[in-house]
Amino acid sequence: MPEGHSIHRLARQFDDVFAGERLTVTSPQGRFADGAALLDGRVLESARAHGKQLFLRFEGSLYLHVHLGLYGAWDFGGDATFRGASSIGAPRRVGERELAEDDAGTAYAGPPAPVGAVRVRLASEHGWADLRGATVCSVATQPEVDVVLARLGPDPLGVPVAGADPGEEFARRVNRRRTPLARLLMDQSVVAGIGNVYRAELLFRARLDPALAGSALGPERARELWADAVVALSQGMRDGRIVTTAPSYWTSAAGTLPDPEESHWVYRRHGLACRICGRRILLADEAGRKLYWCPACQSG
């Protein structure tokens, strides 16, 4: 499932290529025909991400609310003025496909014929975006958006509200629960945007036992965990990839991102030696999701 950094990159891309444009909205697949009709012909005013939720605000205070889930993805294309990633979301891939120079430089004749089950298509004079496979794709009013946001925890990539401290709020939500940290970090009502990869990597970077209860963590260590989440997700948003290891562990050329097998401390490294201590990385089932950790480094 795409994690929070990818959804924030989506929001930024929608702002870059469609904000202020009057869009044609259709549902080639037909499952979103009624919703598309409500949005068709309206100006896209802005895009916002919170955790794994994407909200595209159209004039008239109507939103296209999308949660990609496990299989959702947006594909983009357009003319030479249209820049950005050509695909963000599932299926899982290393990074994002960037628009090829030769594709961007060819004469633009409008969106191509839909391929596959396109739930919704947004099209402007200069480009298009197709959504497939999303768990949630609906039209929402402002009160309905507010209800969704109210049930989510703070977002490490969110814009802080004046007078509020999201790190303190995260610490409060974690410290009041006896639930294991491995489960709390995946609970979107505790913290929005962290998925299975960041969960494993953040716990390793903090040298925290995944089974440690949130109430046993303490407010100071909880705030430190939050601060590292802000750093890690911000780097992911910048790079378009989740890279959590230090450059000293990379064999790639200077100034480039590491190969996939060098990008993580523990995620998908079951049975391999820990990069720090040499012990074997373990794998367990945690609430139906694979959990990776080092039993030596994460004993506290």
N, C-alpha and C positions, 0 to 999 in steps of 0.2 A: 504494500500500500504506500503511495507517495506520502512522504512526511511533510511537516510544516514548511520547510525551506522551499520545497517544490511548489506549494500552493502560493506562497508569497511571490515566487518568481512568476507564476501565472498571473497574479494580480498586477504585478509591475508590467508584464507584457501587454495585458489588456489595456492598461492605462496608456502605454506607449503607442499602441497601434490603432486603438479604437475609440479612446475617450474623446468626446465631442463630436463623434460621427453618428449620423442617422443610419441605423442598421436595418437590413432585411433579415428577418428571423424566420426560419422555417424548420420543419421537422421531417427530413426525408424519410426516416423510418416510420413516422406517423404516430409514435407513442406520445409525443409531446406536442401534438398539433394544436390543442386548445391553448396551451401555455405560449407557444410560439405566436399564435394569433394575437395574444394580449400584448406582446412585446414588439411585434413587427412594426417597423416604421418609427420607432422611438429612438431618441438620442441616448447613447450610452454615456452616462455622466462620469462614472468612476468605478473602480474595482477595489475590493477590499478582501483580504484574507484574515481569518482568525483560526489558528491551528490548522486543521485539515478542511475547513469550510471556506468556500469561495462565494463571494456575493458581488454580483455585477448590478450596479444601480442604474436604472433607466429613468428617463424623465417621467414625471408623474408618480415618483416614489414607489416604483415597482422594481423588484429585484429578481434576477435569475440566481437561484441558490443551487450550488453544485457541491456535492461531496463525491470525489472520484471513487472511493472505496478501493477494493483490490484490483479491479480491472479497468477502471475509467482512465481516459486519456483525451487530451485536446491535441488536435493537429492544426497547424497554421500554414498559410501560404498567401502569396500576393505578388505585387509588381516590384519594381526595383526600389521603391520607397519603403517597402515592408521589410522590417528587420527583426531578428530575434530567433528563438528556437522554433524549429518546425514541429516538434512534438514534445509534450511534457505530460508525464503520467505513466501509467502502465501500458504495455508490458514492461517489466523491469529491464532497465538497460543501464549501462554505465554512462552517467551524465545524460545529456539531451542531444538529439540530432539538431545541428545548426542548419539554417537555410543555406543551401549551396550557392556559391557565387553565380554559377551559370544558370541556376534556376531563377535566382532573383533578377538576373539581367535579361531574361527573355521577355518577349512581348506578352503583356498580361491580357488575357481574353476573358477574364472572369473566373469564378470558382470552377474547378473540374466537376465532373459528374460524381456524385457521392459514391464512396466505396464502402461496402459493408453497412452495418446497422448504425447510421448516423442519427443520434437522438435529436440533436439540435445543430443547426448551422447558422452562424452569424456572418453576414457579409456586408462590406462597405465598398466604396468605389475602388479601393486599392488592395483589399485583401479579404480573407475569410478565415473562419475558425470552425472546426467540426468537433463535436463531442460524441464519444462512444463509451458505452459500458459503465456509466456512472451509477453509483448506488442511489444518489439523490440528484434529481434534476427537476426543479419546481419553480413556479413563480410565487414570490412572497411579498407581502406588504411590510412596511416598517415595523409595526407591532409584532409580526411573526418573526422577523429577523431578530428583534430584541429578545424574544423568547428563546431562540436558539443560542444567542450570545450569553444569556443569563445562566444557562446550564453548563457553560464551558469555564474551565479554569484559565488563569493568565497565560498569555502567549509569549514565549521568549523573544519573538520577533515583533511583538506588538508595540504600538506607540503608547508610552505611558500616559495615563490620564493625570492631569494636574492634581497634586495632593495625594496621589495613590502611589504605593510602592508594590509593584508586582512581585518582587522577590520576597517581601514580607508576607504577601498573600499566599504565595506558593508554600513558604515555610509553615504558615498557619494550617493550610490544608493538609500538608504532609504530617506535621507533628501531632495532629489530633486523631490520627488513625493508627491502629495496630496492624494494618495490612502490610505485607512485605513491600519493600521499595520497588521490587521488580514489577509488581502489579500496580502500584500507585503511579509510576511513571507512564504507564499505558492507559491510565484512567483520564479521559479528556476533561472530566470535571475537576481534576486536580491540576493538570497542566495540559494545555492545548498545543498539539503539533508534534509531540514526541511519539515515535513509532518504535518498531522492534529494533531497528539498527541503532538509533540514538540511545534507546534504553540501555542496550548492552554496553555501548561504548562509553556513555556518561558514567555508568556505575563502575566500569573498570578505571576510568581516568580519576575517579574519586576514591578508588580502592575500597569500595563499599560492597559488603556482602549483599547479594540480591535478596536474601531472606530476611534481612534486618527490618524490623518493624519501623514504620514511619515515626511512631511515637518515641522510639529509642534513638532517633537520629540527632535530635536537638536542633534548636533554631539556627545556630551558627553554621553547622555543617549543611543544613538545608539551604541556607542562603548561598553558601559556597557552591552547592550543586546547581542551584538556579543560575548563578553567575557563569558557570561553565557551560550550561545549556545555552545561554545567550551567545557565548563565544562560538560554540560548535555550530549552532543553527545559522548564525550570521555568516560563518565561513561557507556553509553549505549553500546558502542563498547566493553568495558571491560566486562560488565556483560551479554551481549546478550539479554538484556531487557531494556525497557524504565522505569526507576524508578526515579522520580523527587522529591518525598517527603523526608523529613529528617528522619533519624533513630529514632528520639524521638517519631515519630508517628506510629512506627511499633510495632506489638505484636509478631513478629517472633523471633526465638531464635537468640541470639547474633552471629554475623558472617554470618548470612544467609540473603537472600533477602526477602522483604516483600511479603505477599499475594497480589494477583492482586488488591483487593479492597482497599489496603493501599498504592498502588504504585504511585497514581497521586493526584494532588491537585484538579483539576476540570474536567479533561477528563473523559467522560462517568459518570459524577456524577450529571447529571441534576436532580433537585428537592431535592438533598441531602444538608445537612448543610455544609457550608464552614468550613474547618478545622481551619481557623483562626478567623473568625468573627461570624460564625453561620448563616449568611444569606443563602438563597437558591441559589444554582448554577443554572444559566440560560442556555438555549439552543436556538440557532438561526441558520438560514440557511445563510451561507456566501459563495456566489458564488458556490452553489451546495454542499458544505461540511458543516458538523455539527460543530458549534463553541460553546464551553463551556467557561463560565467566571463567576466571582463573581461580581455583580454590586456594592458591597460596597468596596471590596479590590481593584478593578480595576476601580476606578472612576477618576484616574488622567492620 
